[in-house]
Amino acid sequence: MIERTRTTKCGPITSDMSWQQRLNEYRKLNENNADVMSLSADERALIMFAMFAEHRHEVIESLPKDLTEREFKD
């Protein structure tokens, strides 16, 4: 396994963080590919899960508030 030297300006990204905290740290990288690739595979996976959670949250927020539970699940 190749050991990567961390070059990022963000702090460690851990499973103890909320998805919002993970994305806040990730966004400090300004989509710099070298910085992103210096993250561990686990950190990159956590960022991916956080992005999914963010998009799910946005979709749920866009739905009408008066949906029944069944309508929400369908």
Distance bins in CASP14 RR format, pairs under 12 A and 6 or more apart:
PFRMAT RR
TARGET T0000
AUTHOR 0000-0000-0000
RMODE 2
METHOD distances of the structure
MODEL  1
1 40 0 0 0 0 0 1 0 0 0 0 0
1 41 0 0 0 0 1 0 0 0 0 0 0
2 37 0 0 0 0 0 1 0 0 0 0 0
2 38 0 0 0 0 0 1 0 0 0 0 0
2 40 0 0 0 0 0 1 0 0 0 0 0
2 41 0 0 0 0 0 1 0 0 0 0 0
3 38 0 0 0 0 0 1 0 0 0 0 0
3 40 0 0 0 0 1 0 0 0 0 0 0
4 34 0 0 0 0 0 1 0 0 0 0 0
4 35 0 0 0 0 0 1 0 0 0 0 0
4 36 0 0 0 0 0 1 0 0 0 0 0
4 37 1 0 0 1 0 0 0 0 0 0 0
4 38 1 0 1 0 0 0 0 0 0 0 0
4 39 1 0 0 1 0 0 0 0 0 0 0
4 40 1 0 0 1 0 0 0 0 0 0 0
4 41 0 0 0 0 1 0 0 0 0 0 0
4 42 0 0 0 0 0 1 0 0 0 0 0
4 43 0 0 0 0 0 1 0 0 0 0 0
4 44 0 0 0 0 0 1 0 0 0 0 0
5 34 0 0 0 0 0 1 0 0 0 0 0
5 35 0 0 0 0 0 1 0 0 0 0 0
5 37 0 0 0 0 0 1 0 0 0 0 0
5 38 1 0 0 1 0 0 0 0 0 0 0
5 39 0 0 0 0 0 1 0 0 0 0 0
5 40 0 0 0 0 0 1 0 0 0 0 0
6 12 0 0 0 0 1 0 0 0 0 0 0
6 13 0 0 0 0 0 1 0 0 0 0 0
6 29 0 0 0 0 0 1 0 0 0 0 0
6 34 0 0 0 0 0 1 0 0 0 0 0
6 35 0 0 0 0 1 0 0 0 0 0 0
6 36 0 0 0 0 0 1 0 0 0 0 0
6 37 0 0 0 0 0 1 0 0 0 0 0
6 38 1 0 1 0 0 0 0 0 0 0 0
6 39 1 0 0 1 0 0 0 0 0 0 0
6 40 0 0 0 0 1 0 0 0 0 0 0
6 43 0 0 0 0 1 0 0 0 0 0 0
7 29 0 0 0 0 1 0 0 0 0 0 0
7 32 0 0 0 0 1 0 0 0 0 0 0
7 33 0 0 0 0 0 1 0 0 0 0 0
7 34 1 0 0 1 0 0 0 0 0 0 0
7 35 1 0 1 0 0 0 0 0 0 0 0
7 36 0 0 0 0 0 1 0 0 0 0 0
7 37 0 0 0 0 1 0 0 0 0 0 0
7 38 1 0 1 0 0 0 0 0 0 0 0
7 39 0 0 0 0 1 0 0 0 0 0 0
8 25 0 0 0 0 1 0 0 0 0 0 0
8 26 0 0 0 0 1 0 0 0 0 0 0
8 27 0 0 0 0 0 1 0 0 0 0 0
8 28 1 0 0 1 0 0 0 0 0 0 0
8 29 1 0 1 0 0 0 0 0 0 0 0
8 30 0 0 0 0 0 1 0 0 0 0 0
8 32 0 0 0 0 1 0 0 0 0 0 0
8 33 0 0 0 0 0 1 0 0 0 0 0
8 34 0 0 0 0 1 0 0 0 0 0 0
8 35 1 0 1 0 0 0 0 0 0 0 0
8 36 0 0 0 0 1 0 0 0 0 0 0
8 37 0 0 0 0 1 0 0 0 0 0 0
8 38 1 0 1 0 0 0 0 0 0 0 0
8 39 1 0 0 1 0 0 0 0 0 0 0
8 40 0 0 0 0 0 1 0 0 0 0 0
8 43 0 0 0 0 1 0 0 0 0 0 0
8 44 0 0 0 0 0 1 0 0 0 0 0
8 47 0 0 0 0 0 1 0 0 0 0 0
9 25 0 0 0 0 1 0 0 0 0 0 0
9 26 0 0 0 0 0 1 0 0 0 0 0
9 27 0 0 0 0 0 1 0 0 0 0 0
9 28 1 0 1 0 0 0 0 0 0 0 0
9 29 1 0 0 1 0 0 0 0 0 0 0
9 30 0 0 0 0 1 0 0 0 0 0 0
9 32 0 0 0 0 1 0 0 0 0 0 0
9 34 0 0 0 0 0 1 0 0 0 0 0
9 35 1 0 0 1 0 0 0 0 0 0 0
9 36 0 0 0 0 0 1 0 0 0 0 0
9 38 0 0 0 0 0 1 0 0 0 0 0
9 39 0 0 0 0 0 1 0 0 0 0 0
10 17 0 0 0 0 0 1 0 0 0 0 0
10 21 0 0 0 0 0 1 0 0 0 0 0
10 22 0 0 0 0 1 0 0 0 0 0 0
10 23 0 0 0 0 0 1 0 0 0 0 0
10 24 0 0 0 0 1 0 0 0 0 0 0
10 25 1 0 1 0 0 0 0 0 0 0 0
10 26 1 0 0 1 0 0 0 0 0 0 0
10 27 0 0 0 0 1 0 0 0 0 0 0
10 28 1 0 1 0 0 0 0 0 0 0 0
10 29 1 0 1 0 0 0 0 0 0 0 0
10 30 0 0 0 0 0 1 0 0 0 0 0
10 32 0 0 0 0 0 1 0 0 0 0 0
10 35 1 0 0 1 0 0 0 0 0 0 0
10 36 0 0 0 0 1 0 0 0 0 0 0
10 38 0 0 0 0 0 1 0 0 0 0 0
10 39 0 0 0 0 1 0 0 0 0 0 0
10 43 0 0 0 0 1 0 0 0 0 0 0
10 47 0 0 0 0 0 1 0 0 0 0 0
11 17 0 0 0 0 1 0 0 0 0 0 0
11 21 0 0 0 0 0 1 0 0 0 0 0
11 22 0 0 0 0 0 1 0 0 0 0 0
11 24 0 0 0 0 1 0 0 0 0 0 0
11 25 1 0 1 0 0 0 0 0 0 0 0
11 26 0 0 0 0 1 0 0 0 0 0 0
11 27 0 0 0 0 0 1 0 0 0 0 0
11 28 1 0 0 1 0 0 0 0 0 0 0
11 29 0 0 0 0 0 1 0 0 0 0 0
11 35 0 0 0 0 0 1 0 0 0 0 0
11 38 0 0 0 0 0 1 0 0 0 0 0
11 39 0 0 0 0 1 0 0 0 0 0 0
11 40 0 0 0 0 0 1 0 0 0 0 0
11 43 0 0 0 0 1 0 0 0 0 0 0
12 21 0 0 0 0 0 1 0 0 0 0 0
12 22 0 0 0 0 0 1 0 0 0 0 0
12 25 0 0 0 0 1 0 0 0 0 0 0
12 26 0 0 0 0 0 1 0 0 0 0 0
12 39 0 0 0 0 1 0 0 0 0 0 0
12 40 0 0 0 0 1 0 0 0 0 0 0
12 42 0 0 0 0 0 1 0 0 0 0 0
12 43 1 0 0 1 0 0 0 0 0 0 0
12 46 0 0 0 0 0 1 0 0 0 0 0
13 19 0 0 0 0 0 1 0 0 0 0 0
13 21 0 0 0 0 1 0 0 0 0 0 0
13 22 1 0 1 0 0 0 0 0 0 0 0
13 23 0 0 0 0 1 0 0 0 0 0 0
13 24 0 0 0 0 1 0 0 0 0 0 0
13 25 1 0 1 0 0 0 0 0 0 0 0
13 26 1 0 0 1 0 0 0 0 0 0 0
13 27 0 0 0 0 0 1 0 0 0 0 0
13 28 0 0 0 0 0 1 0 0 0 0 0
13 29 0 0 0 0 0 1 0 0 0 0 0
13 36 0 0 0 0 0 1 0 0 0 0 0
13 38 0 0 0 0 0 1 0 0 0 0 0
13 39 1 0 0 1 0 0 0 0 0 0 0
13 40 0 0 0 0 1 0 0 0 0 0 0
13 41 0 0 0 0 0 1 0 0 0 0 0
13 42 0 0 0 0 1 0 0 0 0 0 0
13 43 1 0 1 0 0 0 0 0 0 0 0
13 44 0 0 0 0 1 0 0 0 0 0 0
13 45 0 0 0 0 1 0 0 0 0 0 0
13 46 1 0 1 0 0 0 0 0 0 0 0
13 47 1 0 0 1 0 0 0 0 0 0 0
13 48 0 0 0 0 0 1 0 0 0 0 0
13 49 0 0 0 0 0 1 0 0 0 0 0
13 50 0 0 0 0 1 0 0 0 0 0 0
14 21 0 0 0 0 1 0 0 0 0 0 0
14 22 0 0 0 0 1 0 0 0 0 0 0
14 25 0 0 0 0 1 0 0 0 0 0 0
14 39 0 0 0 0 0 1 0 0 0 0 0
14 40 0 0 0 0 0 1 0 0 0 0 0
14 42 0 0 0 0 1 0 0 0 0 0 0
14 43 0 0 0 0 1 0 0 0 0 0 0
14 45 0 0 0 0 0 1 0 0 0 0 0
14 46 1 0 0 1 0 0 0 0 0 0 0
14 47 0 0 0 0 0 1 0 0 0 0 0
14 50 0 0 0 0 0 1 0 0 0 0 0
15 21 0 0 0 0 0 1 0 0 0 0 0
15 22 0 0 0 0 1 0 0 0 0 0 0
15 42 0 0 0 0 1 0 0 0 0 0 0
15 43 0 0 0 0 1 0 0 0 0 0 0
15 45 0 0 0 0 1 0 0 0 0 0 0
15 46 1 0 0 1 0 0 0 0 0 0 0
15 47 0 0 0 0 0 1 0 0 0 0 0
15 49 0 0 0 0 1 0 0 0 0 0 0
15 50 0 0 0 0 0 1 0 0 0 0 0
16 22 0 0 0 0 1 0 0 0 0 0 0
16 46 0 0 0 0 0 1 0 0 0 0 0
17 23 0 0 0 0 1 0 0 0 0 0 0
17 24 0 0 0 0 1 0 0 0 0 0 0
17 25 1 0 0 1 0 0 0 0 0 0 0
17 26 0 0 0 0 0 1 0 0 0 0 0
17 43 0 0 0 0 0 1 0 0 0 0 0
17 46 1 0 0 1 0 0 0 0 0 0 0
17 47 0 0 0 0 0 1 0 0 0 0 0
17 49 0 0 0 0 0 1 0 0 0 0 0
17 50 0 0 0 0 1 0 0 0 0 0 0
17 53 0 0 0 0 0 1 0 0 0 0 0
18 24 0 0 0 0 1 0 0 0 0 0 0
18 25 0 0 0 0 0 1 0 0 0 0 0
18 46 0 0 0 0 0 1 0 0 0 0 0
18 49 0 0 0 0 0 1 0 0 0 0 0
18 50 0 0 0 0 1 0 0 0 0 0 0
18 53 0 0 0 0 1 0 0 0 0 0 0
18 54 0 0 0 0 0 1 0 0 0 0 0
18 57 0 0 0 0 0 1 0 0 0 0 0
19 25 0 0 0 0 0 1 0 0 0 0 0
19 26 0 0 0 0 0 1 0 0 0 0 0
19 46 0 0 0 0 1 0 0 0 0 0 0
19 47 0 0 0 0 1 0 0 0 0 0 0
19 48 0 0 0 0 0 1 0 0 0 0 0
19 49 1 0 0 1 0 0 0 0 0 0 0
19 50 1 1 0 0 0 0 0 0 0 0 0
19 51 0 0 0 0 1 0 0 0 0 0 0
19 52 0 0 0 0 1 0 0 0 0 0 0
19 53 1 1 0 0 0 0 0 0 0 0 0
19 54 1 0 0 1 0 0 0 0 0 0 0
19 55 0 0 0 0 0 1 0 0 0 0 0
19 56 0 0 0 0 1 0 0 0 0 0 0
19 57 0 0 0 0 1 0 0 0 0 0 0
19 58 0 0 0 0 0 1 0 0 0 0 0
20 26 0 0 0 0 0 1 0 0 0 0 0
20 27 0 0 0 0 0 1 0 0 0 0 0
20 50 1 0 0 1 0 0 0 0 0 0 0
20 51 0 0 0 0 0 1 0 0 0 0 0
20 53 0 0 0 0 1 0 0 0 0 0 0
20 54 1 0 0 1 0 0 0 0 0 0 0
20 57 0 0 0 0 1 0 0 0 0 0 0
21 27 0 0 0 0 0 1 0 0 0 0 0
21 28 0 0 0 0 0 1 0 0 0 0 0
21 46 0 0 0 0 0 1 0 0 0 0 0
21 47 0 0 0 0 0 1 0 0 0 0 0
21 50 0 0 0 0 1 0 0 0 0 0 0
21 53 0 0 0 0 0 1 0 0 0 0 0
21 54 0 0 0 0 0 1 0 0 0 0 0
22 28 0 0 0 0 0 1 0 0 0 0 0
22 29 0 0 0 0 0 1 0 0 0 0 0
22 39 0 0 0 0 0 1 0 0 0 0 0
22 42 0 0 0 0 0 1 0 0 0 0 0
22 43 0 0 0 0 1 0 0 0 0 0 0
22 44 0 0 0 0 0 1 0 0 0 0 0
22 45 0 0 0 0 0 1 0 0 0 0 0
22 46 1 0 1 0 0 0 0 0 0 0 0
22 47 1 0 1 0 0 0 0 0 0 0 0
22 48 0 0 0 0 1 0 0 0 0 0 0
22 49 1 0 0 1 0 0 0 0 0 0 0
22 50 1 0 1 0 0 0 0 0 0 0 0
22 51 0 0 0 0 1 0 0 0 0 0 0
22 52 0 0 0 0 0 1 0 0 0 0 0
22 53 0 0 0 0 1 0 0 0 0 0 0
22 54 0 0 0 0 1 0 0 0 0 0 0
23 29 0 0 0 0 0 1 0 0 0 0 0
23 46 0 0 0 0 1 0 0 0 0 0 0
23 47 1 0 0 1 0 0 0 0 0 0 0
23 48 0 0 0 0 0 1 0 0 0 0 0
23 49 0 0 0 0 0 1 0 0 0 0 0
23 50 1 0 1 0 0 0 0 0 0 0 0
23 51 1 0 0 1 0 0 0 0 0 0 0
23 52 0 0 0 0 0 1 0 0 0 0 0
23 53 0 0 0 0 1 0 0 0 0 0 0
23 54 1 0 0 1 0 0 0 0 0 0 0
23 55 0 0 0 0 0 1 0 0 0 0 0
23 57 0 0 0 0 0 1 0 0 0 0 0
24 47 0 0 0 0 0 1 0 0 0 0 0
24 50 0 0 0 0 1 0 0 0 0 0 0
24 54 0 0 0 0 0 1 0 0 0 0 0
25 35 0 0 0 0 0 1 0 0 0 0 0
25 36 0 0 0 0 0 1 0 0 0 0 0
25 39 0 0 0 0 1 0 0 0 0 0 0
25 43 0 0 0 0 1 0 0 0 0 0 0
25 46 0 0 0 0 1 0 0 0 0 0 0
25 47 0 0 0 0 1 0 0 0 0 0 0
25 50 0 0 0 0 1 0 0 0 0 0 0
26 32 0 0 0 0 0 1 0 0 0 0 0
26 35 0 0 0 0 1 0 0 0 0 0 0
26 36 0 0 0 0 1 0 0 0 0 0 0
26 39 0 0 0 0 1 0 0 0 0 0 0
26 43 0 0 0 0 1 0 0 0 0 0 0
26 44 0 0 0 0 1 0 0 0 0 0 0
26 45 0 0 0 0 0 1 0 0 0 0 0
26 46 0 0 0 0 1 0 0 0 0 0 0
26 47 1 0 1 0 0 0 0 0 0 0 0
26 48 0 0 0 0 1 0 0 0 0 0 0
26 49 0 0 0 0 0 1 0 0 0 0 0
26 50 1 0 0 1 0 0 0 0 0 0 0
26 51 0 0 0 0 1 0 0 0 0 0 0
26 54 0 0 0 0 0 1 0 0 0 0 0
27 35 0 0 0 0 0 1 0 0 0 0 0
27 36 0 0 0 0 0 1 0 0 0 0 0
27 47 0 0 0 0 1 0 0 0 0 0 0
27 50 0 0 0 0 0 1 0 0 0 0 0
27 51 0 0 0 0 0 1 0 0 0 0 0
27 54 0 0 0 0 0 1 0 0 0 0 0
28 35 0 0 0 0 1 0 0 0 0 0 0
28 36 0 0 0 0 0 1 0 0 0 0 0
28 39 0 0 0 0 0 1 0 0 0 0 0
28 47 0 0 0 0 0 1 0 0 0 0 0
29 35 1 0 1 0 0 0 0 0 0 0 0
29 36 1 0 1 0 0 0 0 0 0 0 0
29 37 0 0 0 0 0 1 0 0 0 0 0
29 38 0 0 0 0 1 0 0 0 0 0 0
29 39 0 0 0 0 1 0 0 0 0 0 0
29 43 0 0 0 0 0 1 0 0 0 0 0
29 44 0 0 0 0 0 1 0 0 0 0 0
29 47 0 0 0 0 1 0 0 0 0 0 0
30 36 0 0 0 0 1 0 0 0 0 0 0
31 37 0 0 0 0 0 1 0 0 0 0 0
31 47 0 0 0 0 0 1 0 0 0 0 0
32 38 0 0 0 0 1 0 0 0 0 0 0
32 39 0 0 0 0 0 1 0 0 0 0 0
33 39 0 0 0 0 0 1 0 0 0 0 0
33 44 0 0 0 0 0 1 0 0 0 0 0
35 43 0 0 0 0 0 1 0 0 0 0 0
35 44 0 0 0 0 0 1 0 0 0 0 0
35 47 0 0 0 0 0 1 0 0 0 0 0
36 43 0 0 0 0 1 0 0 0 0 0 0
36 44 1 0 0 1 0 0 0 0 0 0 0
36 47 0 0 0 0 1 0 0 0 0 0 0
36 48 0 0 0 0 0 1 0 0 0 0 0
37 43 0 0 0 0 0 1 0 0 0 0 0
37 44 0 0 0 0 1 0 0 0 0 0 0
38 44 0 0 0 0 0 1 0 0 0 0 0
39 45 0 0 0 0 1 0 0 0 0 0 0
39 46 0 0 0 0 1 0 0 0 0 0 0
39 47 1 0 0 1 0 0 0 0 0 0 0
39 48 0 0 0 0 0 1 0 0 0 0 0
40 46 0 0 0 0 1 0 0 0 0 0 0
40 47 0 0 0 0 0 1 0 0 0 0 0
41 47 0 0 0 0 0 1 0 0 0 0 0
41 48 0 0 0 0 0 1 0 0 0 0 0
42 48 0 0 0 0 0 1 0 0 0 0 0
42 49 0 0 0 0 0 1 0 0 0 0 0
43 49 0 0 0 0 0 1 0 0 0 0 0
43 50 0 0 0 0 0 1 0 0 0 0 0
44 50 0 0 0 0 0 1 0 0 0 0 0
44 51 0 0 0 0 0 1 0 0 0 0 0
45 51 0 0 0 0 0 1 0 0 0 0 0
45 52 0 0 0 0 0 1 0 0 0 0 0
46 52 0 0 0 0 0 1 0 0 0 0 0
46 53 0 0 0 0 0 1 0 0 0 0 0
47 53 0 0 0 0 0 1 0 0 0 0 0
47 54 0 0 0 0 0 1 0 0 0 0 0
48 54 0 0 0 0 0 1 0 0 0 0 0
48 55 0 0 0 0 0 1 0 0 0 0 0
49 55 0 0 0 0 0 1 0 0 0 0 0
49 56 0 0 0 0 0 1 0 0 0 0 0
50 56 0 0 0 0 0 1 0 0 0 0 0
50 57 0 0 0 0 0 1 0 0 0 0 0
51 57 0 0 0 0 0 1 0 0 0 0 0
51 58 0 0 0 0 0 1 0 0 0 0 0
52 58 0 0 0 0 0 1 0 0 0 0 0
52 59 0 0 0 0 0 1 0 0 0 0 0
53 59 0 0 0 0 0 1 0 0 0 0 0
53 60 0 0 0 0 0 1 0 0 0 0 0
54 60 0 0 0 0 0 1 0 0 0 0 0
54 61 0 0 0 0 0 1 0 0 0 0 0
55 61 0 0 0 0 0 1 0 0 0 0 0
55 62 0 0 0 0 0 1 0 0 0 0 0
56 62 0 0 0 0 0 1 0 0 0 0 0
56 63 0 0 0 0 0 1 0 0 0 0 0
57 63 0 0 0 0 0 1 0 0 0 0 0
59 72 0 0 0 0 0 1 0 0 0 0 0
60 67 0 0 0 0 0 1 0 0 0 0 0
60 72 0 0 0 0 1 0 0 0 0 0 0
60 73 0 0 0 0 0 1 0 0 0 0 0
63 71 0 0 0 0 1 0 0 0 0 0 0
63 72 1 0 0 1 0 0 0 0 0 0 0
63 73 0 0 0 0 0 1 0 0 0 0 0
63 74 0 0 0 0 0 1 0 0 0 0 0
64 71 0 0 0 0 1 0 0 0 0 0 0
64 72 0 0 0 0 1 0 0 0 0 0 0
65 71 0 0 0 0 0 1 0 0 0 0 0
65 72 0 0 0 0 0 1 0 0 0 0 0
66 72 0 0 0 0 0 1 0 0 0 0 0
67 73 0 0 0 0 1 0 0 0 0 0 0
67 74 0 0 0 0 1 0 0 0 0 0 0
68 74 0 0 0 0 1 0 0 0 0 0 0
END
